[in-house]
Amino acid sequence: MEQSAADIHCDPGDFLRETNVIVSSVLGENARKYYKEPITCNLVSYGNNIVASVKDEVREMVAAYIGKFEFYHCFETPNMHWLNERLMKQGSKVCFMAEYYLPDITKLRAIECSYKLRMLEQPDFAELYVPEWGNALCEDRKELDVLGVGAYENGKLIGLAGCSADCDRMWQIGVDVLPAYRRQGIAASLTSRLAVEILERGKVPFYCSAWSNIRSVRNAVKSGFIPAWVEMTAKPAEVVEKMNA
């Protein structure tokens, strides 16, 4: 909650209120590195209410939206269309929707794997910025990829979990497994092992998935993570259209 507060310029206690909170949209100095302007509005919920970070021109609209529907329905259709239709009239659209996970430290443990696992540091990633490892590593932010775990068969990399130092205290985990080696528990082994390593370094691991990516959600749960918060972000329409090009 402290990190989310830094992301959207609110107070951590705002996420625990029983009523919704609206704040002016300011990208905090210590926000996660992948947060980029322009952001029309960002709705965040930890399961109690919505904290909405908004630009002035959509404040009234967003206030009406989160006041009209139950907070958890604001992150789904059909209610989301109410907001999106009105945003479009002002040149914006709903862009991102994501569910975030944190480790349940009463359940998290390094899950065993039938393949050899090896810890990887930043220099080991140099030749791995290829599509196969596009979830584990991010070529656009190479400098943030700080730690990883690889699974190997006869020296061949078949699975990779990597973490990005997206903020000072929290590192985000992404994972990839080659198609021929899936459904063997490799992803959970890599994810859980990396989460343990991150905690031992004094950081908090977190995991992000689209709610509809069932394979990713199952991996999070199997690896010892539980849902923690959700976000929905609107951006100018031209930004969304560029992503869809």
Secondary structure, 3 states (H helix, E strand, C coil): CHHHHHHHCCCHHHHHCCCCEEEECCCCCCCCCCCCCCCCEEEEECCCCCEEEECHHHHHHHHHHHHHCCHHHHHCCCHHHHHHHHHHHCCEEEEEEEEEEEECCCCCCCCCCCCEEEEEEHHHHCCCCCHHHCCCCCHHHHHHEEEEEEEEECCEEEEEEEEECCCCCEEEEEEEECHHHCCCCHHHHHHHHHHHHHHHCCCEEEEEECCCCHHHHHHHHHCCEEEEEEEEEEEEHHHHHHHHC
